[in-house]
């Protein structure tokens, strides 16, 4: 059975209205200044619309959204993001990013708004969506940080649950795809923007096993591996980035096709990078293929692209 996933991230939905003065207290004020000075010229509605249309035209079996749906994480933005998520006809798995958790607030007023659209029920409760033979398992690395920092932290409570969910899914013979906002590989972003419990995250995933990891945050289409493993780690550009000379960073999404092999001993995962060209056409930039064993030691998995 073949399953197709649409992976997108960091849409940074354009602000429809200014937040109240009370909502701007703290780090949100700095983020709003950044939006008006720079990011509103980069993250635009038209490229995002092209990405959504391209995804819908491909009829994926599920949509994986790896965070930063908003810019300031206000309740109004989160409600607008919930409406936007409803545009996808396929089931969704949604996790927050650092922009969705700029300041401490009630979960129910922030990313918890997305629970009805495939989001997490609580900040420390991983989300899981099963489609065919594939299990999408998402954790939140979105935590409030000091100004000028955009780091992430999963935390032990989530990591214990993640390990259990991965082992259970493996025993059920499912292909396990992990979702996280921050890149789980050193050197992809600066330390102040990185995943601060990256070693512990890697330890849990390697021990429990996984077939692929999806992330956002870097706004870059990247293909690498989890440290000391053969588990593919796939990044994607911002879904709303204006067309640019470097198509790797232009608005886009990843079309991931997962097939169980004939002998039922493993999986073939194909990643097609879809990007928006400067003439406003969605095109395939690159395609990568990975062969993974079924619920065996990840160390024996093949890696190819």
C-alpha positions in Angstrom: 0.0 0.0 0.0 1.3 3.4 -1.0 0.8 6.5 1.2 1.5 10.1 0.2 2.3 12.8 2.7 2.5 16.5 2.1 5.1 18.1 4.4 5.0 21.9 4.8 6.3 24.3 7.4 6.7 27.9 8.5 3.8 29.5 6.6 3.9 32.5 8.9 0.4 33.5 7.9 0.2 37.2 7.1 -1.1 39.4 9.9 -4.7 40.3 9.3 -4.9 42.9 12.2 -2.5 44.4 14.7 -2.6 42.8 18.2 -3.8 44.7 21.2 -1.3 46.7 23.4 -1.6 44.1 26.1 -0.7 41.3 23.6 2.4 43.2 22.6 4.0 43.2 26.0 7.4 41.3 26.0 8.9 39.5 23.1 5.9 40.0 20.7 6.8 43.7 20.3 10.2 42.8 18.9 8.7 40.2 16.6 6.1 42.7 15.3 8.9 45.2 14.5 10.8 42.4 12.7 7.6 41.6 10.7 7.1 45.2 9.6 10.7 45.9 8.9 11.6 42.7 7.0 9.5 39.5 7.2 6.3 40.8 5.7 8.3 41.4 2.4 9.5 37.8 2.5 6.4 35.8 3.7 3.6 36.6 1.3 0.1 35.4 0.7 0.4 34.7 -3.0 3.3 32.1 -2.8 1.4 30.4 0.1 -1.7 30.1 -2.0 0.3 28.5 -4.8 1.7 25.9 -2.4 -1.8 25.1 -1.0 -3.2 24.7 -4.5 -0.3 22.5 -5.5 -0.8 20.3 -2.5 -4.5 19.9 -3.0 -3.9 19.1 -6.7 -1.7 16.1 -5.6 -4.4 14.7 -3.3 -2.1 13.6 -0.4 -3.3 11.0 2.1 -2.2 13.3 5.0 -0.7 16.7 5.6 2.2 17.2 8.1 2.7 20.8 9.3 5.9 21.4 11.3 5.2 24.7 13.0 5.4 28.5 12.8 1.9 29.0 11.4 1.8 32.4 13.1 4.1 35.3 13.6 3.3 36.4 17.2 1.3 33.5 18.5 -1.8 35.5 19.5 -5.2 34.0 19.9 -6.5 35.8 16.9 -3.6 34.5 14.8 -4.1 30.9 16.0 -7.8 31.1 15.2 -7.0 32.3 11.7 -4.5 29.5 11.4 -7.2 27.0 12.4 -9.4 28.3 9.6 -6.5 28.0 7.1 -5.8 24.4 8.2 -9.4 23.6 7.3 -8.6 24.3 3.7 -6.8 20.9 3.4 -9.1 18.0 2.5 -6.7 15.4 3.8 -6.2 14.5 7.5 -3.6 16.7 9.3 -0.9 16.4 11.9 0.1 19.8 13.2 2.8 20.9 15.7 3.8 24.4 16.9 6.9 26.3 16.2 8.8 28.9 18.2 6.7 31.8 16.7 3.6 30.1 18.0 4.9 30.2 21.5 6.7 33.5 21.8 5.4 34.2 25.3 3.8 32.2 28.1 0.1 31.8 27.6 -2.7 29.3 28.1 -2.3 26.4 25.6 -6.0 26.6 24.9 -5.6 30.2 23.7 -2.6 29.4 21.5 -1.6 26.2 19.6 -4.3 24.3 21.4 -6.8 26.0 19.1 -5.6 23.6 16.4 -6.7 20.4 18.2 -9.8 20.1 16.0 -7.5 20.3 12.9 -4.9 17.7 13.9 -3.0 19.7 16.5 -1.7 18.7 19.9 -4.1 18.4 22.9 -1.5 19.8 25.3 2.0 21.2 25.1 3.5 18.0 26.4 1.2 15.5 24.6 2.6 14.3 21.3 0.2 14.1 18.4 -0.2 10.9 16.4 -2.0 10.4 13.0 -2.1 6.9 11.4 -2.8 6.7 7.7 -2.6 3.3 6.1 0.7 1.8 7.1 2.2 5.1 8.2 2.3 6.7 11.7 2.9 10.4 11.9 4.2 11.3 15.4 4.7 14.9 16.3 6.3 16.5 19.3 6.5 20.2 20.3 9.9 21.9 20.7 8.1 25.3 21.0 8.9 27.1 24.2 9.1 30.8 25.2 12.7 32.1 25.1 14.5 35.3 25.9 14.5 38.1 23.2 16.8 37.4 20.3 16.6 33.6 20.9 14.5 31.1 19.0 15.7 27.9 20.6 13.6 24.8 21.2 13.2 22.2 23.9 11.2 19.0 23.8 11.5 18.0 27.5 11.7 14.6 29.2 8.0 14.1 29.5 7.4 14.3 25.8 10.5 12.3 25.0 9.4 9.4 27.2 6.0 9.4 25.4 7.7 9.6 22.0 9.8 6.6 22.7 6.8 4.6 23.8 4.8 5.6 20.7 7.6 4.8 18.3 8.1 1.3 19.8 4.4 0.6 19.8 4.1 1.7 16.2 7.1 -0.4 15.2 5.6 -3.5 16.8 2.4 -2.8 14.8 4.5 -2.9 11.6 4.0 0.8 10.8 6.3 3.2 9.0 7.2 5.8 11.7 7.6 9.5 10.6 8.6 11.9 13.4 7.7 15.6 13.2 9.6 18.3 15.1 10.0 22.0 14.4 13.6 22.6 15.3 16.3 20.7 13.2 17.5 17.7 15.2 21.0 18.0 13.7 23.8 20.3 14.8 25.1 23.0 12.5 21.8 23.6 10.6 21.0 26.7 12.6 22.9 28.7 15.2 23.0 27.7 18.8 20.5 30.5 19.9 18.0 29.0 17.4 18.8 25.4 17.9 17.3 22.4 19.8 18.8 22.5 23.2 18.0 18.9 24.2 19.1 17.6 20.8 21.3 14.9 22.2 18.5 13.4 24.3 16.1 13.6 21.4 18.5 11.7 19.2 19.1 9.1 21.9 15.4 8.4 22.2 14.7 8.2 18.5 17.7 5.9 17.8 16.8 3.6 20.7 13.1 3.3 19.7 13.6 3.4 15.9 12.1 5.6 13.2 12.0 5.7 9.4 12.2 9.4 8.8 12.2 12.8 10.7 10.6 15.9 9.3 11.3 19.5 10.5 11.0 23.1 9.7 12.5 26.3 11.3 15.6 26.7 9.0 13.4 27.8 6.1 15.7 25.6 3.9 15.2 22.4 1.9 17.8 20.1 3.4 18.5 16.4 3.5 20.7 14.9 6.2 20.7 12.2 8.8 20.2 11.9 12.5 23.6 11.8 14.2 25.1 8.3 14.6 22.3 6.8 12.6 21.0 6.3 9.0 17.6 7.9 9.8 16.8 10.5 7.1 16.2 14.1 8.4 14.2 16.2 5.9 13.8 20.0 6.1 11.6 22.2 3.9 11.5 25.8 2.9 8.9 28.2 4.3 5.6 27.7 2.6 5.1 31.4 2.1 8.6 32.6 1.1 8.6 34.8 -2.0 10.2 33.3 -5.2 13.9 33.9 -5.2 17.1 33.0 -7.1 17.8 30.2 -4.7 14.8 27.9 -5.3 15.9 25.8 -2.3 14.5 28.6 -0.1 11.5 29.6 -2.2 8.0 28.7 -1.1 7.4 25.0 -1.3 6.6 21.6 0.2 7.8 18.1 0.1 5.7 15.3 -1.5 6.7 12.1 0.4 5.6 8.7 -1.0 6.0 5.7 1.3 5.8 2.1 -0.1 6.2 -1.2 1.7 8.5 -3.4 -0.4 7.3 -6.6 -2.0 9.0 -8.8 0.6 7.4 -6.8 3.4 10.8 -6.4 5.1 11.1 -2.7 4.7 10.1 0.7 3.2 10.9 2.8 0.3 10.5 6.5 1.0 10.6 9.0 -1.9 10.9 12.8 -1.3 10.0 15.1 -4.1 10.9 18.8 -3.3 8.3 21.0 -4.8 9.3 24.7 -5.1 7.9 27.9 -6.5 9.9 29.3 -9.4 10.3 33.0 -10.2 7.7 32.7 -12.9 5.2 31.6 -10.3 5.1 27.9 -11.3 5.4 25.0 -8.9 8.2 22.8 -10.1 10.1 19.7 -8.8 13.5 20.8 -7.6 15.0 17.4 -6.6 13.9 13.9 -5.7 15.5 11.7 -3.1 14.9 8.0 -2.3 15.5 6.2 1.0 15.3 2.4 1.7 14.6 1.6 5.4 14.3 -1.7 7.2 11.1 -2.6 9.0 11.3 -2.2 12.8 14.9 -3.4 12.8 18.0 -1.7 14.1 18.1 1.7 12.4 21.8 1.2 12.0 21.4 -1.3 9.1 19.1 1.0 7.1 20.3 2.0 3.7 20.7 5.7 2.9 20.6 7.1 -0.7 19.6 10.2 -2.5 
